[in-house]
Amino acid sequence: MTTKKAITNKVATNRVTTKKTTTKMTAKKTAFLAQVSLLIMLSSLFSSLLPPERAHAYDYYGHESTGIFREDFNGNTLDPKKWLIAAKQWGGMNNNGVVPENVKVQNGNLILEAHGDLYNGPVKGLYKPNKNKEDITPYHLPYNVDTVERSNKRVGAAIASKAYLGSGRYTMSAKIVPDLGVASTMWSFHYQEYYGSVSNKNGVNVASGDPEYIRAFNEGRLLPEAGGTYPEYYAYNHEIDIELPGRPGGAHTGQTYDRALLNTFTGEADNEYTTNYANLGAKGIHVADGNYHKFEYRWHTGGNGETPRVDYYIDDQYIATNTTTLPTNAGRLWLGVWFPDAWAGASANFDVKQMAVDYFEFEPYHEPNDTWAPETFPDDGWEDSDFRPMTANAIDTRWGTTTGEFRDNFDGSWLDSSKWKVAKKNWGGMLGNSSVNGQSWNGGVHPDNVKLDGQGHLVLEAHGDYYNGLPLGINSNGVPRNDGKRVGAAIATSHYYGSGEYEIRMKIPKVITGPNNEGLPHGAVPALWTFHYQEMDPANPEAQQFNADPNADYWVSNNEIDMEFPGRPGPAHTGMTFNKALFNTWQGENETEYHTNYTDLGFNVSDDQWHTYKIIWQIADPSHQVAPYVQFMVDGVTKYTAAAQNFIPTKPGRLWLGYWFPKNWGGKANFDKSQLLIDYVNFKPYSTSGAMTQQESYPMTGWAANEEYPGYCVFPCTSAQGPALDSQAPTAPTNLTATSTTNTSTNLSWTASTDNVGVTAYEVYQNNALYATVTGTTYAVSGLTANTTYNYYVKAKDTAGNTSPASSTVSVTTSGGATVNLLLNGNFSSGLVTDSTQGWKTIQTGVVDVIGGTLNLHPTTVDIAEVEQLVNVTPGQAYKLTGNIWSTGDPTYGYIYVYSGSQIIAQDYTNASKTLNLLLTPSSNQLRVVLSTYKQQTGIIHVDNLSLTPN
C-alpha cells in the first residue's frame, strides 16, 4: 500500500473527478444540476430494463405486518433495528440542532434532553446538517475549516423510526419539557425534492425537468422567489405534527403549554400546510404539570368510505380534526425536543430539561389511499454521520457500559448497525483506463462476505482466483462484474474515534509456508486501520502547509493508521511474507505525506491461531504537554512506534476491519475461499484536546443497505428472518366484571393476563366491536344510552402484537329514567359560554343574545350571527334533534346544521316558523351543532327547546 492512490481507492473509488480548476465552482454546480436532470429523465427508462430491486429495510411498515408496533424503551439503549438517532442542525440559524449525546434510555423511559441558554456543559451542537459546530483550530493549524465558533446552548435531541409508517393510530405517553423556548414534539415526516427550471417562452413561463416539478408549477404550488425567479427544486413535505407549546394564532406571541400546534403539511409554502391552534386549557388539559400525558393522532388517508383526515387526541380527549393539506406518503415517526426560532418562546431560561417518553405505539390502518415513495435524503443527518470522536462518556451514554469503552464481542446473530457499517464498493486498483470502461483490477468488498458464525466471531471472507460462486464483484463505476473472483469484505465503525487504545483479537487463516515457516502471501490482505478522508481546495491553508500542487483539482487530507499483513522488507513489492507487517501512518496521499515501517514480527501470524493486535494512538495535546505517537503491538509486545515526525494523524476517523485484495503487493490470489475470524474489538478512548475535528468528504457513500447486514430482519421479524420473534400470545384476561352501572356509564375491571415477554395493552370490545385500548386492568365506560343492554369482553396484547383469546363476556343493562338531553342549555335558561364543549358559543361577528329563555340571532348587512356546541356521542348510534325555530322582523332565514367530523349529516332552515325533527347517525364520537343566520338580512331568528337524544 505504498502507491499514492492506494488509500484514495479505499473510500473514493466511486467518485468521478472532473478536471476543472477550483475557480469554476459555478460551472461545476451547473454541470451537477444538468447531471441530476439527466439522471431523472433516464431513471424511468432504465427502471423497465433492470431486474426487480430488493425490498429495502426501510419499506413502509404497514405493508410488512398487520400487528401493532410498540416500543416501551426498556433496557439501556435504543433498539438499532427500530430507531435512528438524529445528528443535525435544526431550528434555524439561532439554534444548534439535535445531537446523539442528548438521547438516553433510563428506567424504562426514552430521555430526550434539551440544553437551554443557561447550559455550560461539554455537549456541543451542530451548525448545519452533518457539520460539527466546534472550533477546530488545532495546535498547529491557525485557521478554521468549514465551521463556525462552537456553541453548547440551545441543543436538543431527536430520534426517528427506521421503518416508514402510513395511515394509523400514533400514540406517545410522555412528560414534556414545561419551559418555554424549546418544543416537545411527535411527528411523521417524509421529504422529497424534485428538480427543474422555469423559462419564459414567447411571453409565457414554462416549466421543464422532473414531471413532479412541472406538475407543481402547473398547479400553482411552485412559487417565484424574490426577483421573480423560480427555485431549482420543489419540495413535497408529507408531515403531521403535535407540537408544544402552542399559541392562540399565527402570530408568534402568547405561547403557552395550555395550547398546542396541530399541523398537517404537503409542501413548504404557506398554502401547503394547516395549523390548528388547539386550546387545551379550555378542556381542562394541562400538559406541563410534570405528569405523563397521552398524545395521539389518527391519520386517515382515506378510501373504502373512510374520509381523509387527521384526528388529534390528548389524554383520550378529542381535540381537533385537520381535513386540508393532508399527507399520503408513509414517513418516519419522529420524537424530539428542539429549539425553533421564535415560535416556542424567544428565550430558553434553563440549564438542562428532559422530555421522558414512557412508550410509543403505532397501529396501522392499511387504508387504500396510502402511498409510498423513496425519500430524497433518507441517509442524511443521523448519528453515524456525526464525525465527532466518541469520548468515554459518549460511549457509556450510547451503550450503557461501565468502563466508557467501546467493545463488540460479535455475539448473537445480527451485526449491530448502530455500531457498524458494512462496506459495498470497489477496492484495490484499476485495470487500464477506468474512466472509459470502469473495469477494476479487483472485485472490491461485498456485504455477502461479512458473516457471524454464531460462536461469537465476526467472519470476513475473501474469494480468490479459483472461486466460481456468488457474490459478483463490483467495478469502479458500481456496476457488477461478471465473476466473484478477488472479492473481499470490510466493515467500519459507525462512529468516529480519536486518541486511544484499539485492540482486536483475530485469527489469520493459515497459508502456504516456506522452509523457515514464513507465511507466503495469497493475494488477500487482513488489515485493521483508522481512516478519515477529506478532499479540499489546493488553496486551503492545510493543503498549502503540505505544499500541495496549486494547479491540481484537489488535495487530500488522509488521516490513517494501518496494520496490514503480509509485509515485506522494503518499498519494492517483493519478498511479501506474513512474518512481516506494514505499519503505516498518514496525513495525505502523496509519497511525502505518509510513513511506512516494514516491520519484522519475528513469527508467522498466518498460523491459524488467535493473536491480539493493538494500536495506541496519541494525538498531540500541547495543553497537557503530550507529544504525538502511534504504538503498534502484537500479543502485548511493542513491534514499532511511530514518532511525531512520522505523519501522526490529527483527525478522528472510523475504525476499519477488512480482508481485501490490493492490486499488486498482496501476491497472487491462488486460492478458492478463505476466512478471517475476529473474536472481539475493544477501544479505550483518551481524553485528548488536540484532535482536529473535520467532516469527511464521503461519509455516507460505499455502504451496504441495512437489509444486507448479516442476520438482519425487518421488524417485526418472522421465524425465517431471525430470533428477534415472539409468537406466544398472552393468556386470556379473567374475572371480567361490571360495577356502578348508571343510565349512561359502567365500570369494567378484570384480572391481568400473563405472557412470556410482557403484556402491553388490553382491548375492550363493546357489542363485538373494538371500543377502547388501555394499559391497565380497569376501564370506565361512558356515553351509554339509558335502558339499553351492552355486551363486553377484553383481549390482551403483548409487545410483538400477539393477541390473547377473549375473556368471558359480561352483559350490562343501563338503568332507565327520563331521556337525557345531550345538549347543554338546550332550553336556553342560561347565557352563552366561551367553550363550545360547555354550551352555546358565538363564533361569528353578528350579535347573539339569550333573553327570556330564547336564543336570538341578529344578523346585519355585513355580519353573520352564529353559535355552536360540541356534543360527545357514540358512533353508529341513531339520534334525534328536536326544537323550535322562527323569524321576526324583515324576512330572514335561519339555519341549523349538524356536523360529524367535517361532514354535514343533518340540516334544516326556515324564514317563518318550524318545528325541528331531524334524524341522524354520526360516524365520529363528537357532533358539532350549529345555529346560524347569514349576513345581508336584518330580521331576528329565534331558537328554543332544542333537544338531542338517542333515537
Secondary structure as GFF3:
##gff-version 3
##sequence-region A 1 951
A	DSSP	alpha_helix	6	12	.	.	.	ID=ss1
A	DSSP	alpha_helix	25	47	.	.	.	ID=ss2
A	DSSP	three_ten_helix	61	63	.	.	.	ID=ss3
A	DSSP	beta_strand	69	71	.	.	.	ID=ss4
A	DSSP	beta_strand	83	85	.	.	.	ID=ss5
A	DSSP	three_ten_helix	100	102	.	.	.	ID=ss6
A	DSSP	beta_strand	103	106	.	.	.	ID=ss7
A	DSSP	beta_strand	109	115	.	.	.	ID=ss8
A	DSSP	beta_strand	126	128	.	.	.	ID=ss9
A	DSSP	beta_strand	131	132	.	.	.	ID=ss10
A	DSSP	beta_strand	157	161	.	.	.	ID=ss11
A	DSSP	beta_strand	168	175	.	.	.	ID=ss12
A	DSSP	beta_strand	183	201	.	.	.	ID=ss13
A	DSSP	beta_strand	204	209	.	.	.	ID=ss14
A	DSSP	alpha_helix	211	218	.	.	.	ID=ss15
A	DSSP	beta_strand	233	244	.	.	.	ID=ss16
A	DSSP	beta_strand	259	265	.	.	.	ID=ss17
A	DSSP	three_ten_helix	270	272	.	.	.	ID=ss18
A	DSSP	beta_strand	273	279	.	.	.	ID=ss19
A	DSSP	three_ten_helix	281	283	.	.	.	ID=ss20
A	DSSP	beta_strand	293	300	.	.	.	ID=ss21
A	DSSP	beta_strand	309	314	.	.	.	ID=ss22
A	DSSP	beta_strand	317	322	.	.	.	ID=ss23
A	DSSP	beta_strand	332	338	.	.	.	ID=ss24
A	DSSP	beta_strand	352	364	.	.	.	ID=ss25
A	DSSP	three_ten_helix	383	385	.	.	.	ID=ss26
A	DSSP	alpha_helix	392	399	.	.	.	ID=ss27
A	DSSP	beta_strand	406	408	.	.	.	ID=ss28
A	DSSP	beta_strand	420	422	.	.	.	ID=ss29
A	DSSP	alpha_helix	434	437	.	.	.	ID=ss30
A	DSSP	three_ten_helix	447	449	.	.	.	ID=ss31
A	DSSP	beta_strand	450	452	.	.	.	ID=ss32
A	DSSP	beta_strand	458	463	.	.	.	ID=ss33
A	DSSP	beta_strand	489	493	.	.	.	ID=ss34
A	DSSP	beta_strand	500	507	.	.	.	ID=ss35
A	DSSP	beta_strand	525	536	.	.	.	ID=ss36
A	DSSP	alpha_helix	541	545	.	.	.	ID=ss37
A	DSSP	beta_strand	555	564	.	.	.	ID=ss38
A	DSSP	beta_strand	580	586	.	.	.	ID=ss39
A	DSSP	beta_strand	594	600	.	.	.	ID=ss40
A	DSSP	beta_strand	610	618	.	.	.	ID=ss41
A	DSSP	three_ten_helix	622	624	.	.	.	ID=ss42
A	DSSP	beta_strand	629	634	.	.	.	ID=ss43
A	DSSP	beta_strand	637	642	.	.	.	ID=ss44
A	DSSP	beta_strand	654	660	.	.	.	ID=ss45
A	DSSP	beta_strand	673	685	.	.	.	ID=ss46
A	DSSP	three_ten_helix	706	708	.	.	.	ID=ss47
A	DSSP	beta_strand	734	739	.	.	.	ID=ss48
A	DSSP	beta_strand	746	751	.	.	.	ID=ss49
A	DSSP	beta_strand	759	766	.	.	.	ID=ss50
A	DSSP	beta_strand	769	774	.	.	.	ID=ss51
A	DSSP	beta_strand	778	781	.	.	.	ID=ss52
A	DSSP	beta_strand	789	798	.	.	.	ID=ss53
A	DSSP	beta_strand	810	813	.	.	.	ID=ss54
A	DSSP	beta_strand	841	842	.	.	.	ID=ss55
A	DSSP	beta_strand	847	851	.	.	.	ID=ss56
A	DSSP	beta_strand	854	858	.	.	.	ID=ss57
A	DSSP	beta_strand	865	872	.	.	.	ID=ss58
A	DSSP	beta_strand	879	888	.	.	.	ID=ss59
A	DSSP	beta_strand	894	900	.	.	.	ID=ss60
A	DSSP	beta_strand	903	910	.	.	.	ID=ss61
A	DSSP	beta_strand	913	920	.	.	.	ID=ss62
A	DSSP	beta_strand	926	933	.	.	.	ID=ss63
A	DSSP	beta_strand	940	950	.	.	.	ID=ss64
###
